[in-house]
Amino acid sequence: MGIKKPQPTQGKNVKVTTTSIVSPDIKHPVFCFRYLVKGFDLEQCEEYESVALIKHLYNLSQLTWEEIKLAPRHGMGSEKIQRNSIKASIPKFITDDVDYFLALRFQGKKPFVGHRSGSVFHIIWIDNKFTLYNH
C-alpha cells in the first residue's frame, strides 16, 4: 500500500464541473407575462384590478414555491385546474403532456392561471370575469 496520488480538481486537461441540483420549490417565483392570451390579458382588467394583481405578484414573490404550495388556495396559495376544464385557447408552447394549470388568486377570489416551469410561473390567463373555467 502506497501513498495515493491526489486527483486533480482543475488543470490543463481536467475540467471539473460541479452542479448542484436545487429544488425549484425552495426558490422564489418569477412571473412571466409573455404568453398572456388575448381576451384574458391586462387589457380586459380595470385599472384597480391591474394594480391589485401587481401588488399580489409582489407579495407572492416574497414567498418560496413551497410556502405558496402550503398556503390556502383562496389566499396566497394555488389550486390545480385540469387542462380539459379550460374554455379558452391554450398557447402552443404548452405541450400535450401538461395535464393541469395552476390558479393563483388576486383581489379576493379572482384567479390568474398559468403554467409553472421550475421557478418561473407563466401567466396565461387573467380570469377577472370568472369565465375561463367552471368555478
C-alpha positions in Angstrom: 0.0 0.0 0.0 1.5 3.2 -1.1 0.5 6.8 -1.0 -2.4 7.6 -3.2 -1.9 10.3 -5.7 -4.5 13.1 -5.2 -7.0 13.6 -8.0 -6.6 16.9 -9.8 -9.6 19.3 -9.3 -8.7 21.5 -12.2 -5.9 21.6 -14.8 -5.0 21.8 -18.4 -6.6 18.5 -19.4 -9.0 18.1 -16.5 -12.1 20.2 -16.2 -14.2 19.6 -13.1 -17.7 20.9 -13.1 -19.8 20.9 -10.0 -23.5 21.2 -10.5 -25.8 21.1 -7.6 -29.5 20.4 -8.2 -31.6 22.8 -6.2 -35.3 22.2 -5.9 -37.3 24.9 -7.5 -39.7 24.7 -4.5 -37.2 26.5 -2.3 -36.8 29.4 -4.8 -39.0 32.4 -5.1 -41.4 32.6 -8.1 -40.6 34.6 -11.2 -43.7 35.8 -13.0 -43.8 35.9 -16.8 -46.4 37.7 -18.9 -45.1 36.6 -22.3 -47.8 34.2 -23.1 -51.0 36.0 -22.0 -53.9 35.0 -24.2 -55.9 37.9 -25.8 -59.2 38.4 -24.0 -57.7 37.2 -20.7 -54.9 39.8 -20.5 -54.3 43.1 -18.8 -56.4 44.9 -21.5 -59.5 43.3 -20.0 -58.8 44.5 -16.5 -59.9 47.7 -14.9 -57.0 49.8 -13.6 -57.8 48.8 -9.9 -57.6 45.1 -10.9 -54.2 45.6 -12.6 -52.9 47.4 -9.6 -54.2 44.6 -7.3 -52.6 42.0 -9.5 -49.2 43.7 -9.4 -49.3 44.1 -5.7 -50.3 40.5 -5.2 -47.5 39.3 -7.5 -45.1 41.3 -5.4 -46.4 39.7 -2.2 -46.1 36.2 -3.8 -42.6 36.9 -4.9 -41.6 37.3 -1.3 -42.6 33.7 -0.6 -41.0 30.5 -1.9 -42.9 28.0 -4.0 -43.0 25.7 -1.0 -44.7 28.4 1.0 -47.2 29.0 -1.8 -48.0 25.3 -2.0 -48.7 25.2 1.7 -50.9 28.3 1.8 -54.7 28.2 1.4 -55.9 28.1 -2.2 -58.1 31.2 -1.9 -55.3 33.2 -0.1 -51.7 33.1 -1.1 -51.9 29.5 -2.3 -52.7 27.8 -5.5 -55.2 25.3 -7.0 -54.8 22.9 -9.9 -57.1 23.4 -12.8 -57.4 20.4 -15.2 -56.5 21.2 -18.8 -59.9 19.9 -20.1 -61.6 22.5 -17.9 -60.1 25.5 -19.7 -62.6 27.1 -22.1 -60.0 29.5 -23.8 -57.3 28.8 -26.3 -54.1 27.2 -25.0 -50.8 28.6 -26.3 -48.7 26.4 -28.5 -45.8 26.4 -26.1 -47.9 24.3 -23.7 -47.3 20.7 -24.7 -49.9 17.9 -24.7 -48.4 16.3 -21.7 -49.4 19.2 -19.5 -52.5 17.9 -17.7 -53.2 20.8 -15.4 -52.6 24.5 -14.8 -52.2 26.4 -11.6 -54.6 29.1 -10.5 -53.5 31.7 -8.0 -55.8 34.4 -6.8 -55.8 38.2 -6.5 -58.3 40.8 -5.3 -60.5 38.3 -3.4 -61.0 35.2 -5.4 -60.2 36.4 -8.9 -57.8 33.8 -10.5 -54.9 34.2 -12.8 -54.0 30.9 -14.3 -50.8 29.7 -15.8 -48.1 27.1 -16.1 -45.2 26.6 -13.7 -41.8 25.6 -15.2 -39.2 25.4 -12.5 -39.4 28.6 -10.5 -41.0 30.6 -13.4 -44.8 31.0 -13.5 -46.0 31.8 -17.0 -49.3 33.7 -16.5 -51.5 32.7 -19.4 -55.0 33.9 -18.4 -56.2 36.6 -16.0 -59.7 35.4 -15.3 -61.2 38.6 -13.6 -64.7 37.8 -15.1 -64.7 34.1 -14.0 -65.3 32.8 -17.5 -62.1 30.7 -18.1 -63.4 27.5 -16.4 -66.4 26.5 -14.3 -65.8 27.9 -10.8 
